[in-house]
Protein backbone atom coordinates (compact mmCIF):
# COMPACT_ATOMS: atom_id res chain seq x y z
CA UNK A 1 0.00 0.00 0.00
CA UNK A 2 1.37 3.42 -0.90
CA UNK A 3 1.64 5.71 2.06
CA UNK A 4 0.63 9.15 0.87
CA UNK A 5 1.12 11.04 4.11
CA UNK A 6 3.11 10.86 7.30
CA UNK A 7 2.90 12.56 10.64
CA UNK A 8 5.92 13.48 12.68
CA UNK A 9 6.05 12.88 16.41
CA UNK A 10 8.84 15.14 17.59
CA UNK A 11 9.01 13.49 21.01
CA UNK A 12 9.89 10.16 19.42
CA UNK A 13 11.79 11.77 16.53
CA UNK A 14 10.21 9.40 14.02
CA UNK A 15 7.99 9.68 10.98
CA UNK A 16 5.24 7.08 11.34
CA UNK A 17 2.64 6.27 8.67
CA UNK A 18 -0.54 8.28 8.98
CA UNK A 19 -3.87 6.47 9.00
CA UNK A 20 -5.30 6.04 5.51
CA UNK A 21 -8.85 7.39 5.55
CA UNK A 22 -11.79 6.42 3.34
CA UNK A 23 -11.38 9.31 0.90
CA UNK A 24 -7.74 8.35 0.16
CA UNK A 25 -8.52 4.76 -0.84
CA UNK A 26 -8.73 3.44 -4.37
CA UNK A 27 -12.07 1.66 -3.82
CA UNK A 28 -11.81 -0.82 -6.70
CA UNK A 29 -8.35 -1.99 -5.64
CA UNK A 30 -9.34 -1.91 -1.98
CA UNK A 31 -12.28 -4.30 -2.35
CA UNK A 32 -10.70 -6.56 -4.99
CA UNK A 33 -7.32 -6.94 -3.30
CA UNK A 34 -8.87 -7.02 0.15
CA UNK A 35 -11.21 -9.88 -0.79
CA UNK A 36 -8.36 -11.74 -2.50
CA UNK A 37 -6.02 -11.36 0.48
CA UNK A 38 -8.67 -12.39 3.00
CA UNK A 39 -9.54 -15.42 0.87
CA UNK A 40 -5.87 -16.39 0.82
CA UNK A 41 -5.58 -15.97 4.58
CA UNK A 42 -8.77 -18.00 5.07
CA UNK A 43 -7.42 -20.82 2.88
CA UNK A 44 -4.12 -20.88 4.77
CA UNK A 45 -5.61 -20.86 8.26
CA UNK A 46 -8.77 -22.91 7.64
CA UNK A 47 -7.33 -26.17 9.05
CA UNK A 48 -6.49 -24.31 12.26
CA UNK A 49 -10.05 -22.97 12.46
CA UNK A 50 -11.40 -26.48 11.95
CA UNK A 51 -9.19 -27.85 14.75
CA UNK A 52 -10.36 -25.03 17.05
CA UNK A 53 -14.00 -25.84 16.28
CA UNK A 54 -13.49 -29.56 16.95
CA UNK A 55 -11.86 -28.73 20.29
CA UNK A 56 -14.74 -26.49 21.26
CA UNK A 57 -17.40 -29.14 20.69
CA UNK A 58 -15.40 -32.04 22.16
CA UNK A 59 -16.61 -33.45 25.47
CA UNK A 60 -13.09 -33.50 26.92
CA UNK A 61 -9.97 -31.36 26.71
CA UNK A 62 -7.73 -32.53 23.87
CA UNK A 63 -4.69 -30.63 22.60
CA UNK A 64 -4.79 -29.01 19.19
CA UNK A 65 -1.94 -31.16 17.86
CA UNK A 66 -3.62 -34.39 18.98
CA UNK A 67 -6.90 -33.23 17.47
CA UNK A 68 -5.24 -32.46 14.14
CA UNK A 69 -3.42 -35.80 13.98
CA UNK A 70 -6.62 -37.61 14.93
CA UNK A 71 -8.54 -35.92 12.11
CA UNK A 72 -5.87 -36.78 9.54
CA UNK A 73 -5.58 -40.37 10.82
CA UNK A 74 -9.31 -41.17 10.83
CA UNK A 75 -10.63 -38.91 8.07
CA UNK A 76 -7.68 -38.02 5.82
CA UNK A 77 -6.05 -34.72 4.92
CA UNK A 78 -9.09 -33.49 3.01
CA UNK A 79 -11.06 -33.43 6.25
CA UNK A 80 -9.01 -30.41 7.35
CA UNK A 81 -10.81 -28.43 4.64
CA UNK A 82 -14.32 -29.76 5.25
CA UNK A 83 -16.75 -26.87 4.73
CA UNK A 84 -14.11 -24.60 3.18
CA UNK A 85 -16.07 -24.00 -0.04
CA UNK A 86 -19.04 -22.70 1.92
CA UNK A 87 -16.80 -20.56 4.10
CA UNK A 88 -15.02 -19.08 1.08
CA UNK A 89 -18.29 -18.19 -0.66
CA UNK A 90 -19.34 -16.20 2.38
CA UNK A 91 -15.95 -14.63 3.01
CA UNK A 92 -16.05 -12.28 0.00
CA UNK A 93 -19.38 -10.50 0.68
CA UNK A 94 -18.86 -10.59 4.45
CA UNK A 95 -15.38 -9.07 4.19
CA UNK A 96 -16.59 -6.45 1.72
CA UNK A 97 -19.22 -5.34 4.24
CA UNK A 98 -16.65 -5.52 7.02
CA UNK A 99 -14.03 -3.41 5.26
CA UNK A 100 -16.50 -0.79 4.04
CA UNK A 101 -18.05 -0.35 7.50
CA UNK A 102 -14.60 -0.33 9.11
CA UNK A 103 -13.06 2.36 6.93
CA UNK A 104 -16.13 4.63 6.76
CA UNK A 105 -16.68 4.50 10.51
CA UNK A 106 -12.99 4.94 11.35
CA UNK A 107 -12.69 8.04 9.15
CA UNK A 108 -15.87 9.69 10.43
CA UNK A 109 -15.39 8.88 14.11
CA UNK A 110 -11.69 9.78 13.97
CA UNK A 111 -12.48 13.24 12.58
CA UNK A 112 -15.30 13.80 15.06
CA UNK A 113 -13.23 12.84 18.12
CA UNK A 114 -10.34 15.10 17.08
CA UNK A 115 -12.80 17.98 16.57
CA UNK A 116 -14.01 17.46 20.14
CA UNK A 117 -10.50 18.23 21.33
CA UNK A 118 -9.55 14.66 22.27
CA UNK A 119 -5.79 13.99 21.99
CA UNK A 120 -4.85 12.28 18.72
CA UNK A 121 -3.58 8.97 20.21
CA UNK A 122 -6.77 8.58 22.28
CA UNK A 123 -8.95 9.64 19.35
CA UNK A 124 -7.25 7.04 17.15
CA UNK A 125 -7.88 4.25 19.68
CA UNK A 126 -11.54 5.27 20.06
CA UNK A 127 -12.07 5.49 16.29
CA UNK A 128 -10.50 2.07 15.75
CA UNK A 129 -12.58 0.49 18.52
CA UNK A 130 -15.88 1.94 17.23
CA UNK A 131 -14.96 1.00 13.65
CA UNK A 132 -14.19 -2.58 14.66
CA UNK A 133 -17.49 -2.78 16.51
CA UNK A 134 -19.60 -1.54 13.59
CA UNK A 135 -17.67 -3.63 11.04
CA UNK A 136 -18.24 -6.83 13.01
CA UNK A 137 -21.96 -6.15 13.35
CA UNK A 138 -22.32 -5.47 9.62
CA UNK A 139 -20.35 -8.57 8.60
CA UNK A 140 -22.41 -10.87 10.86
CA UNK A 141 -25.50 -10.28 8.72
CA UNK A 142 -23.77 -12.35 6.03
CA UNK A 143 -21.33 -14.35 8.09
CA UNK A 144 -23.65 -15.98 10.67
CA UNK A 145 -25.49 -18.23 8.14
CA UNK A 146 -22.14 -19.12 6.55
CA UNK A 147 -20.69 -19.85 9.98
CA UNK A 148 -23.60 -22.11 10.91
CA UNK A 149 -23.34 -24.17 7.71
CA UNK A 150 -19.52 -24.39 7.60
CA UNK A 151 -19.24 -25.31 11.29
CA UNK A 152 -21.82 -28.08 10.88
CA UNK A 153 -19.65 -29.46 8.10
CA UNK A 154 -16.47 -29.02 10.18
CA UNK A 155 -17.66 -31.22 13.03
CA UNK A 156 -19.10 -33.87 10.72
CA UNK A 157 -16.74 -36.83 10.55
CA UNK A 158 -16.17 -40.47 11.27
CA UNK A 159 -14.39 -39.91 14.57
CA UNK A 160 -16.45 -40.49 17.79
CA UNK A 161 -15.84 -36.90 18.94
CA UNK A 162 -17.91 -35.65 16.01
CA UNK A 163 -21.36 -35.69 17.52
CA UNK A 164 -23.53 -34.02 14.88
CA UNK A 165 -26.60 -36.28 14.40
CA UNK A 166 -27.37 -35.07 10.88
CA UNK A 167 -25.24 -35.97 7.86
CA UNK A 168 -24.54 -33.46 5.11
CA UNK A 169 -23.24 -34.05 1.60
CA UNK A 170 -22.01 -30.49 1.07
CA UNK A 171 -22.80 -26.89 1.94
CA UNK A 172 -25.92 -26.71 -0.24
CA UNK A 173 -27.26 -29.90 1.30
CA UNK A 174 -26.55 -28.55 4.81
CA UNK A 175 -28.29 -25.28 3.93
CA UNK A 176 -31.41 -27.12 2.69
CA UNK A 177 -31.61 -29.43 5.71
CA UNK A 178 -31.15 -26.64 8.23
CA UNK A 179 -33.89 -24.55 6.60
CA UNK A 180 -36.18 -27.59 6.35
CA UNK A 181 -35.68 -28.50 10.00
CA UNK A 182 -35.50 -25.10 11.69
CA UNK A 183 -36.69 -22.64 9.06
CA UNK A 184 -34.68 -19.56 7.98
CA UNK A 185 -34.09 -18.68 11.64
CA UNK A 186 -31.98 -21.84 11.87
CA UNK A 187 -29.36 -20.13 9.72
CA UNK A 188 -29.16 -17.34 12.28
CA UNK A 189 -28.86 -19.56 15.34
CA UNK A 190 -26.39 -17.92 17.66
CA UNK A 191 -26.65 -14.53 15.88
CA UNK A 192 -26.96 -12.66 19.17
CA UNK A 193 -23.99 -14.40 20.77
CA UNK A 194 -22.05 -13.92 17.50
CA UNK A 195 -22.55 -10.16 17.84
CA UNK A 196 -21.54 -10.38 21.50
CA UNK A 197 -18.44 -12.35 20.45
CA UNK A 198 -17.18 -10.57 17.36
CA UNK A 199 -18.24 -7.00 18.14
CA UNK A 200 -16.20 -6.68 21.36
CA UNK A 201 -13.48 -8.89 19.86
CA UNK A 202 -13.05 -6.53 16.91
CA UNK A 203 -13.33 -3.46 19.11
CA UNK A 204 -10.61 -4.82 21.40
CA UNK A 205 -8.48 -5.92 18.42
CA UNK A 206 -8.51 -2.58 16.62
CA UNK A 207 -8.08 -0.51 19.78
CA UNK A 208 -5.20 -2.78 20.89
CA UNK A 209 -3.69 -2.60 17.42
CA UNK A 210 -3.67 1.18 17.48
CA UNK A 211 -2.04 1.27 20.92
CA UNK A 212 0.42 -1.53 20.06
CA UNK A 213 1.61 0.29 16.92
CA UNK A 214 2.47 3.38 18.94
CA UNK A 215 4.27 1.32 21.55
CA UNK A 216 6.33 -0.48 18.90
CA UNK A 217 7.16 2.74 17.05
CA UNK A 218 8.13 4.30 20.37
CA UNK A 219 10.45 1.38 21.08
CA UNK A 220 12.06 1.70 17.65
CA UNK A 221 12.59 5.43 18.19
CA UNK A 222 14.22 4.78 21.56
CA UNK A 223 16.49 2.16 19.99
CA UNK A 224 17.71 4.49 17.24
CA UNK A 225 18.10 7.38 19.65
CA UNK A 226 20.24 5.23 21.93
CA UNK A 227 22.24 4.07 18.91
CA UNK A 228 22.81 7.68 17.84
CA UNK A 229 23.91 8.65 21.36
CA UNK A 230 26.44 5.82 21.41
CA UNK A 231 27.66 6.84 17.96
CA UNK A 232 28.12 10.45 19.07
CA UNK A 233 29.96 9.33 22.22
CA UNK A 234 32.39 7.47 19.97
CA UNK A 235 32.99 10.59 17.95
CA UNK A 236 31.05 9.41 14.93
CA UNK A 237 28.68 12.10 13.75
CA UNK A 238 27.03 10.00 11.04
CA UNK A 239 23.64 8.50 11.86
CA UNK A 240 21.09 6.21 10.24
CA UNK A 241 18.38 8.69 11.14
CA UNK A 242 19.68 11.48 8.88
CA UNK A 243 21.11 14.85 9.88
CA UNK A 244 17.89 16.07 11.51
CA UNK A 245 17.83 12.96 13.73
CA UNK A 246 14.47 11.87 12.29
CA UNK A 247 13.86 8.21 11.46
CA UNK A 248 12.10 7.59 8.15
CA UNK A 249 11.09 3.91 8.09
CA UNK A 250 10.95 2.09 4.77
CA UNK A 251 8.07 -0.14 3.68
CA UNK A 252 9.67 -3.28 5.14
CA UNK A 253 9.92 -1.73 8.60
CA UNK A 254 6.32 -0.49 8.34
CA UNK A 255 5.09 -3.99 7.45
CA UNK A 256 7.11 -5.54 10.28
CA UNK A 257 5.67 -3.11 12.82
CA UNK A 258 2.15 -3.70 11.55
CA UNK A 259 2.65 -7.47 11.76
CA UNK A 260 3.97 -7.38 15.32
CA UNK A 261 1.20 -4.99 16.37
CA UNK A 262 -1.45 -7.23 14.80
CA UNK A 263 -0.10 -10.29 16.64
CA UNK A 264 -0.17 -8.44 19.95
CA UNK A 265 -3.72 -7.22 19.33
CA UNK A 266 -4.86 -10.71 18.29
CA UNK A 267 -3.51 -12.24 21.49
CA UNK A 268 -5.29 -9.71 23.68
CA UNK A 269 -8.55 -10.10 21.76
CA UNK A 270 -8.44 -13.92 21.88
CA UNK A 271 -7.85 -14.00 25.64
CA UNK A 272 -10.74 -11.65 26.38
CA UNK A 273 -13.42 -13.09 24.06
CA UNK A 274 -12.56 -16.81 23.85
CA UNK A 275 -15.34 -17.99 26.24
CA UNK A 276 -17.94 -16.22 24.10
CA UNK A 277 -16.51 -17.84 20.96
CA UNK A 278 -16.75 -21.31 22.52
CA UNK A 279 -20.35 -20.75 23.62
CA UNK A 280 -21.25 -19.42 20.16
CA UNK A 281 -19.77 -22.44 18.41
CA UNK A 282 -21.65 -24.86 20.65
CA UNK A 283 -24.93 -23.06 20.13
CA UNK A 284 -24.51 -23.23 16.36
CA UNK A 285 -23.37 -26.85 16.19
CA UNK A 286 -24.57 -28.95 19.14
CA UNK A 287 -28.21 -28.10 18.82
CA UNK A 288 -30.34 -31.18 18.18
CA UNK A 289 -31.14 -31.00 14.49
CA UNK A 290 -33.59 -33.91 14.43
CA UNK A 291 -37.40 -33.70 14.75
CA UNK A 292 -37.26 -29.94 15.20
CA UNK A 293 -35.99 -30.28 18.76
CA UNK A 294 -34.97 -26.93 20.14
CA UNK A 295 -31.28 -26.38 20.77
CA UNK A 296 -29.75 -25.49 24.14
CA UNK A 297 -29.84 -22.01 25.60
CA UNK A 298 -26.76 -19.96 26.47
CA UNK A 299 -27.22 -20.84 30.16
CA UNK A 300 -27.45 -24.58 29.41
CA UNK A 301 -24.37 -24.37 27.19
CA UNK A 302 -22.34 -22.67 29.92
CA UNK A 303 -23.48 -25.21 32.52
CA UNK A 304 -22.54 -28.09 30.22
CA UNK A 305 -19.08 -26.64 29.65
CA UNK A 306 -18.46 -26.13 33.37
CA UNK A 307 -19.71 -29.65 34.07
CA UNK A 308 -17.31 -31.08 31.48
CA UNK A 309 -14.15 -29.29 32.53
CA UNK A 310 -14.77 -26.32 34.79
CA UNK A 311 -14.35 -22.72 33.69
CA UNK A 312 -11.23 -23.65 31.71
CA UNK A 313 -13.50 -25.57 29.31
CA UNK A 314 -14.66 -22.18 28.02
CA UNK A 315 -11.12 -21.69 26.72
CA UNK A 316 -10.97 -24.85 24.62
CA UNK A 317 -9.48 -24.04 21.23
CA UNK A 318 -7.58 -20.99 22.53
CA UNK A 319 -4.25 -22.22 21.11
CA UNK A 320 -5.45 -22.66 17.52
CA UNK A 321 -7.46 -19.45 17.66
CA UNK A 322 -4.42 -17.52 18.84
Buried (B, 14 or more C-beta within 10 A) or exposed (E): BEBEEEEEBEEBBBBBBEBBBBEBBEEEEBBEEBBEEBBEEBBEEBBBBBBBBBBBBBEEEBEBEEBBEBBBEBBEEEBBBBBBBBBBBBBBBBBBBBBBBBBBBBBBBBEBBBEEEBEEEEBBBBBBBBBBBBBBBBBBBBBBBBBBBBBBBBBBBEBEBBBBEBEBEEBEBBBEBBBEBBEEEBBBBBBBBBBBBBBBBBBBBBBBBBBBBBBBBBEBBEEBBEEBEEBEEEEEEEBEBEEEEBBBBEEEEBEEBBEBBBEBBBBBBBBBBBBBBBBBBBBBBBBBBEEEEEBBEBEEBBEBBEEBBEEEBBBBBBBBBB
